[in-house]
Amino acid sequence: MGNVTVFSEDPVAMARHWVDQGATRLHLVDLNGAVQGKPINERAIKAILSEVGEEIEVQLGGGIRDLETIECDVD
């Protein structure tokens, strides 16, 4: 976590970019959530789903440690 490469400050725009480039699915990883053991970037994830979630399959990882989190409604 101490060595960071930032490709974009706008995750929604990046998701849109990949869909526009022909991506058929996205795999998102909440790296902060993976370290903390619980989802941290829910706001960004919800924004990405709002932008592209109806167009392509979106998988999510990072910080998911229990059934309650898995069943969480992110819509």
C-alpha distances in whole Angstrom, upper triangle without the diagonal:
4,6,7,10,12,15,17,17,19,18,22,23,21,22,26,25,24,27,30,29,30,27,29,26,22,19,17,14,12,8,9,12,11,9,12,14,16,16,14,15,19,20,19,20,23,24,23,25,28,27,27,28,32,31,29,27,24,22,19,16,14,15,18,20,23,26,26,23,24,28,26,28,25,28
4,6,10,12,16,18,18,20,20,24,25,23,24,28,27,27,30,32,31,32,30,32,29,25,23,20,17,16,12,12,15,14,12,15,17,19,19,17,18,22,23,21,22,26,26,25,28,30,30,30,31,34,34,32,31,27,25,23,20,17,18,22,23,27,30,30,27,28,31,30,31,29,32
4,7,10,13,16,16,19,19,23,23,21,23,26,25,24,28,29,28,30,27,30,27,24,21,19,17,16,13,13,17,16,14,17,20,21,21,19,19,23,23,21,22,26,26,25,27,30,29,29,30,34,33,31,30,26,25,22,20,18,20,23,25,28,31,31,28,29,32,31,32,29,32
4,6,10,12,13,15,15,19,19,17,19,22,21,21,24,26,25,27,25,27,24,21,19,17,15,14,11,12,15,15,14,17,19,20,19,17,16,20,21,18,20,23,22,21,24,27,26,26,27,30,30,28,27,24,23,20,19,17,19,22,24,28,30,30,27,27,30,29,30,27,29
4,6,9,11,14,14,17,17,15,17,20,18,18,22,23,22,24,22,25,23,19,18,16,15,15,13,14,17,17,17,20,22,22,21,19,17,21,21,18,19,23,22,20,23,25,24,24,25,29,28,26,26,23,22,20,19,18,20,23,26,29,32,32,28,28,31,30,30,27,29
4,6,7,10,11,14,14,12,15,17,16,16,20,21,20,22,21,23,21,18,17,15,14,14,13,14,17,18,18,20,22,22,20,18,16,19,18,15,17,20,19,17,21,23,21,21,23,27,26,24,24,21,21,20,19,18,20,23,26,29,31,31,27,28,30,28,28,25,27
4,7,9,9,12,11,9,12,14,12,13,16,17,16,19,18,21,19,16,16,14,15,15,15,16,19,19,20,22,24,24,21,19,17,19,19,15,17,20,18,16,19,21,19,19,21,24,23,22,22,20,20,19,19,19,22,24,27,30,32,32,28,28,30,29,28,25,26
4,5,7,10,8,7,11,12,11,13,16,16,16,19,18,21,19,16,16,14,15,15,15,16,19,20,21,22,24,23,20,18,15,18,16,13,15,17,15,14,17,19,16,17,20,23,22,21,22,19,20,19,19,19,22,24,28,30,32,31,27,27,29,27,27,23,24
4,6,9,9,9,12,13,13,15,17,18,19,21,20,23,21,18,18,15,15,15,15,15,18,20,20,21,23,22,19,16,13,16,14,11,14,16,14,13,17,18,16,17,20,23,22,22,23,20,21,19,20,19,21,24,27,29,31,30,26,27,29,26,25,22,23
4,6,5,6,9,10,11,13,15,15,17,19,18,20,18,15,16,14,15,14,16,16,18,20,21,22,24,22,18,16,13,14,12,9,12,13,10,10,14,14,12,14,16,19,19,19,20,17,19,18,19,19,21,23,27,29,30,28,25,25,27,24,23,19,20
4,5,5,6,9,10,11,12,14,15,17,15,17,15,12,12,10,12,11,13,14,16,17,19,20,21,19,16,14,11,12,11,7,9,11,9,7,11,12,10,11,13,17,16,16,16,14,15,14,15,16,18,20,23,25,26,25,22,22,23,21,20,16,17
4,5,5,6,9,10,11,12,14,16,14,16,14,12,13,11,14,14,16,17,18,20,22,23,23,21,17,16,12,13,11,7,8,9,6,5,9,9,7,9,11,14,14,14,15,13,15,15,17,18,20,21,25,26,27,26,22,22,23,21,19,15,15
4,5,5,6,9,10,10,12,14,14,16,15,13,15,14,16,17,18,20,21,23,25,25,26,24,21,19,16,16,14,11,12,13,10,8,12,12,9,10,13,16,15,15,17,15,17,17,20,21,23,24,28,30,30,29,26,26,27,24,23,19,19
4,5,5,6,9,10,10,13,11,14,13,11,12,11,14,15,16,18,19,21,23,24,25,23,20,19,15,16,15,11,12,14,12,9,12,13,11,11,13,16,15,14,15,14,15,16,17,19,21,23,27,29,29,29,25,24,26,24,23,19,20
4,5,5,6,9,10,11,9,11,10,8,10,9,13,14,16,18,19,20,23,24,24,22,19,18,15,15,14,11,10,12,10,7,9,11,8,7,10,12,11,10,12,10,12,13,16,17,20,21,25,26,27,26,23,22,23,22,20,17,17
4,6,5,6,9,10,9,12,11,10,13,13,16,18,20,22,22,24,26,27,28,26,22,21,18,18,16,13,13,14,11,8,10,11,7,7,10,12,10,11,13,12,15,16,19,21,24,24,28,30,29,29,26,25,26,24,22,19,18
4,6,5,6,9,9,12,12,11,14,14,17,19,21,23,24,25,27,28,29,27,24,23,20,20,19,15,15,17,14,11,14,14,11,10,13,15,13,13,15,14,17,18,20,22,25,26,30,32,32,32,28,27,28,27,25,22,21
4,5,5,6,5,9,9,8,11,12,15,18,19,22,23,23,26,27,28,26,23,23,20,20,19,16,15,17,15,12,13,15,12,10,13,14,12,11,12,12,14,16,18,20,24,24,28,30,30,30,27,25,27,26,24,21,21
4,5,5,5,7,8,8,12,13,17,19,21,24,24,25,28,29,29,27,24,24,21,20,20,17,15,16,15,11,12,13,10,7,10,11,8,8,10,11,14,16,19,22,25,25,29,30,29,30,26,25,26,25,23,20,19
4,5,7,10,12,12,16,17,20,22,24,27,27,28,31,32,32,30,27,27,23,23,22,19,18,19,17,14,15,15,12,10,13,14,10,11,14,15,18,20,23,25,28,28,32,34,33,33,30,28,29,28,26,23,22
4,6,9,11,12,15,17,20,23,24,27,28,28,30,32,32,31,28,28,24,25,24,21,20,21,19,16,17,18,15,13,15,16,13,12,15,15,18,20,23,25,28,29,32,34,34,34,31,29,31,30,28,25,25
4,6,9,11,14,17,20,23,25,28,28,28,31,33,32,31,28,28,25,25,25,21,20,21,20,16,17,18,15,12,14,14,11,10,12,14,16,19,22,25,28,28,31,33,32,33,30,28,29,29,27,24,24
4,6,7,11,13,16,19,21,24,24,24,27,29,29,27,24,25,22,22,22,19,17,19,18,14,14,16,14,11,12,13,10,8,10,11,13,16,18,21,24,24,28,29,29,30,27,24,26,25,24,22,21
4,7,10,13,17,20,22,25,25,25,28,29,28,27,24,25,23,22,23,20,17,18,18,14,14,16,14,10,11,11,8,6,7,9,11,15,18,21,24,23,27,28,27,28,25,23,24,24,23,20,20
4,7,10,13,16,19,22,21,21,24,26,25,23,21,22,19,19,20,17,14,16,16,12,12,14,13,10,9,11,9,5,5,6,8,11,14,17,20,20,23,24,23,24,21,19,20,21,20,17,18
4,6,10,13,15,18,18,18,21,22,22,20,17,18,16,16,17,14,11,14,14,10,10,13,12,9,9,12,11,7,6,5,6,8,11,14,17,17,21,22,22,23,20,18,19,19,18,16,17
4,7,10,12,15,15,14,18,19,18,17,15,16,14,15,16,14,11,14,15,11,12,15,15,12,12,15,14,11,9,6,5,6,8,11,14,14,17,19,20,21,17,15,18,18,18,15,17
4,7,9,12,11,12,15,16,16,15,12,13,11,11,13,10,8,11,12,9,10,14,14,12,12,15,15,13,11,7,6,5,6,8,12,12,16,18,19,19,15,14,17,16,16,13,15
4,6,9,8,8,11,13,12,12,10,11,9,11,13,11,9,13,14,12,13,17,17,16,15,19,19,16,14,11,8,6,5,5,9,10,13,16,18,18,14,14,17,16,17,15,17
4,5,5,6,9,10,10,9,7,7,6,8,11,9,8,12,14,12,14,17,17,17,17,20,21,19,17,13,11,8,6,5,7,9,13,15,17,17,13,14,17,15,16,14,17
4,5,5,6,9,10,10,9,9,9,12,14,12,12,16,17,16,17,20,21,20,20,24,24,22,20,16,14,11,8,6,8,11,13,17,19,19,16,16,20,18,20,17,20
4,5,5,6,8,8,8,6,7,11,13,12,12,16,17,17,18,21,22,22,22,25,26,24,22,18,16,13,11,7,8,11,14,17,19,19,15,17,20,18,20,17,21
4,5,5,6,5,4,5,7,9,12,12,12,15,17,16,17,20,21,21,20,24,25,23,21,17,15,11,9,5,4,8,10,13,16,15,12,13,16,15,17,15,18
4,6,5,7,7,9,10,13,16,15,14,17,19,18,19,22,23,23,22,26,26,24,21,17,15,11,8,4,4,7,9,13,16,16,13,14,17,16,19,17,21
4,6,8,9,10,12,15,17,17,17,20,22,21,22,25,26,26,25,29,30,27,25,21,18,15,12,8,7,11,11,15,18,18,15,17,20,19,22,20,24
4,6,8,8,11,13,16,17,16,19,21,21,22,25,26,26,25,29,30,28,25,22,19,16,13,9,7,10,10,13,17,16,14,16,19,17,20,19,22
4,7,9,12,13,17,17,16,19,21,21,22,24,26,26,24,28,29,27,24,20,18,14,11,8,4,7,7,10,13,13,11,13,16,15,18,17,21
4,6,10,10,14,15,14,16,18,19,19,21,23,24,22,25,27,25,22,19,16,12,10,7,4,6,7,9,12,11,8,11,13,12,15,14,18
4,6,6,10,11,10,12,15,15,15,18,20,20,18,22,24,22,19,16,14,10,9,7,5,7,9,11,13,12,8,10,13,11,13,11,15
4,6,8,9,10,12,14,14,16,18,19,20,19,23,24,23,21,17,16,12,11,9,8,10,13,15,17,15,12,14,16,13,15,13,16
4,6,6,6,9,10,11,12,14,16,17,16,20,21,20,19,15,14,11,11,10,10,12,15,17,18,17,13,15,17,14,14,11,14
4,6,5,6,9,10,10,12,14,15,14,18,20,19,17,14,14,11,12,11,11,12,15,16,17,15,11,13,14,11,11,8,10
4,5,5,6,9,10,11,12,14,14,17,19,19,18,15,16,13,15,14,14,16,19,20,20,18,15,16,17,13,13,9,11
4,5,5,6,9,10,11,12,13,16,17,17,16,13,14,12,13,13,14,16,19,21,21,20,16,17,18,15,14,11,12
4,5,5,6,9,10,11,10,14,15,14,13,10,10,9,11,11,13,13,17,18,19,17,14,14,15,13,12,8,10
4,5,5,6,9,10,9,12,14,14,14,11,12,11,14,15,15,15,19,19,19,17,14,15,15,12,10,6,7
4,5,5,6,9,9,12,14,14,15,12,14,13,16,17,18,19,22,23,23,21,18,18,18,16,14,10,9
4,5,5,6,7,10,11,11,12,9,11,11,14,16,17,18,22,23,23,22,18,18,18,16,14,11,11
4,5,5,4,8,9,9,10,8,10,11,14,16,18,17,21,21,21,20,17,16,16,14,12,8,8
4,6,6,8,10,11,12,11,14,14,18,19,21,20,24,24,23,22,19,19,18,16,13,10,8
4,6,8,9,10,12,11,15,15,19,20,22,22,26,27,26,25,22,21,21,19,17,13,12
4,6,5,6,9,8,12,14,17,20,22,22,25,26,25,25,22,20,21,19,17,14,12
4,5,6,7,6,10,12,15,18,20,19,23,23,22,21,19,17,17,16,14,11,10
4,6,8,9,13,15,19,22,24,22,26,26,24,24,22,20,19,18,15,13,11
4,7,9,13,16,19,22,25,24,27,28,26,26,24,22,22,21,18,16,15
4,6,10,13,16,20,22,21,25,25,24,25,22,20,20,20,18,16,15
4,7,10,14,17,20,18,22,22,21,21,19,16,17,17,16,14,14
4,7,10,13,16,15,19,19,19,19,16,14,15,15,14,12,13
4,7,11,13,12,15,16,16,17,14,12,14,14,14,12,14
4,7,10,9,12,14,14,15,11,10,12,12,13,11,13
4,7,7,10,12,13,14,11,10,13,13,15,13,16
4,6,9,12,14,14,11,11,14,14,16,14,18
4,6,9,12,12,9,10,13,12,15,14,18
4,6,8,9,6,7,10,10,13,13,17
4,7,9,7,8,11,12,15,16,20
4,5,6,6,9,10,14,15,19
4,5,5,6,9,12,14,17
4,5,5,6,10,12,15
4,5,5,9,10,14
4,6,9,10,13
4,6,9,12
4,6,9
4,6
4
